[in-house]
Amino acid sequence: MNDRGFISRVLCPKFGGYLTFGSLEKGKESAPSQPTAADLINVYNIRQIGPDTKVFGIIGNPVGHSKSPILHNEAFRSVGLNAVYVPFLVDDLAKFLSTYSSPDFAGFRYLILVSHITYSISTRS
């Protein structure tokens, strides 16, 4: 689920796509980055995503383990906010921010793993 193409599957209806594909079961995907149909419906609320939906997300590498989409999307749904929270697999933060700078993208949280920081500090010594 943490492939770069994942967001295109979730955000398809936002940008005018007619349909997207979800697998019936986890582990039985027919293509890379394919979420389950249940996740598209229950986690990402895909039936409610449209052109006016605001996009929020977690960015970093890796991001597939994050529970943020589950928590934020449930919160958005509970208060009736037309928004979706998705994971963005990002290696180059500056390039990502320049690419995703339109008003469609309302906010991001940058994930920095402590293990990467610890490794970076320990290799400087």
C-alpha positions in Angstrom: 0.0 0.0 0.0 2.9 2.3 0.2 3.8 2.5 -3.5 3.8 5.8 -5.1 0.9 4.9 -7.3 -1.4 4.4 -4.4 -2.6 8.0 -4.2 -3.8 7.8 -7.8 -6.2 5.0 -6.9 -7.7 6.9 -3.9 -7.7 10.4 -5.5 -9.1 9.2 -8.9 -12.6 10.7 -8.3 -11.2 14.0 -7.2 -9.5 14.6 -10.5 -12.3 13.4 -12.8 -11.5 9.7 -13.0 -14.5 7.5 -13.8 -13.4 4.5 -11.7 -10.6 2.9 -9.8 -9.9 -0.6 -8.9 -9.7 -2.3 -5.5 -8.9 -5.9 -4.8 -11.4 -8.2 -3.0 -8.8 -9.3 -0.5 -5.5 -8.2 0.8 -2.8 -10.2 -0.9 -4.9 -10.9 -4.0 -4.2 -7.6 -5.8 -4.2 -7.6 -9.6 -1.8 -4.7 -9.8 0.8 -2.8 -7.7 -0.5 -0.2 -5.3 -4.0 -1.6 -5.4 -5.9 -1.2 -2.1 -8.7 -3.4 -1.1 -12.2 -2.3 -2.0 -13.1 -2.4 1.7 -10.3 0.1 2.4 -11.3 2.4 -0.4 -14.9 2.5 1.0 -14.3 2.3 4.8 -10.9 4.0 5.3 -10.8 6.5 2.4 -14.5 7.1 2.0 -14.1 7.0 -1.8 -17.8 7.3 -2.5 -17.7 10.9 -1.1 -14.5 12.1 -2.9 -15.2 14.7 -5.6 -13.6 17.7 -7.2 -14.2 19.9 -4.0 -12.6 17.4 -1.7 -9.6 18.8 0.2 -6.5 16.5 0.3 -4.4 16.1 3.4 -1.7 13.6 4.0 1.3 12.1 5.6 4.5 12.3 3.6 7.8 10.4 4.1 9.5 7.2 3.4 8.2 4.7 4.5 4.6 5.7 5.2 2.7 2.5 4.6 2.8 1.6 8.3 1.1 4.8 9.4 -2.3 4.7 11.1 -2.8 8.4 10.3 -5.1 7.8 7.3 -7.4 5.6 9.4 -7.6 8.1 12.3 -7.9 11.3 10.2 -10.4 10.0 7.7 -12.6 8.8 10.5 -12.4 12.2 12.1 -13.2 13.9 8.8 -16.2 11.6 8.3 -17.5 12.2 11.9 -17.6 16.0 11.5 -18.8 16.0 7.9 -15.6 17.5 6.5 -15.2 17.0 2.7 -11.6 15.9 3.0 -9.4 12.8 2.6 -6.1 11.9 4.3 -3.7 9.8 2.2 -0.1 8.5 2.5 2.4 10.0 0.1 5.6 8.0 -0.4 8.2 10.8 -0.7 12.0 10.8 -1.1 12.6 14.5 -2.0 10.6 16.9 0.1 11.4 20.0 -1.9 10.4 18.4 -5.2 7.2 17.0 -3.6 6.1 20.4 -2.2 6.7 22.1 -5.5 4.8 19.4 -7.4 1.8 19.3 -5.0 1.4 23.1 -4.4 -2.1 23.6 -5.7 -5.0 24.5 -3.5 -6.4 21.0 -3.9 -3.7 19.9 -1.4 -4.6 21.4 2.0 -1.9 20.2 4.3 0.7 17.6 5.0 2.5 16.1 8.0 6.1 15.1 7.4 7.1 11.8 9.0 10.7 11.5 10.1 11.6 8.2 11.6 13.6 8.4 14.8 15.7 5.4 13.6 16.9 7.4 10.6 17.8 10.4 12.7 19.7 8.2 15.2 21.6 6.5 12.4 22.5 9.8 10.8 23.8 11.2 14.1 25.7 8.0 15.0 27.4 7.9 11.6 28.8 11.5 12.1 30.7 10.5 15.2 
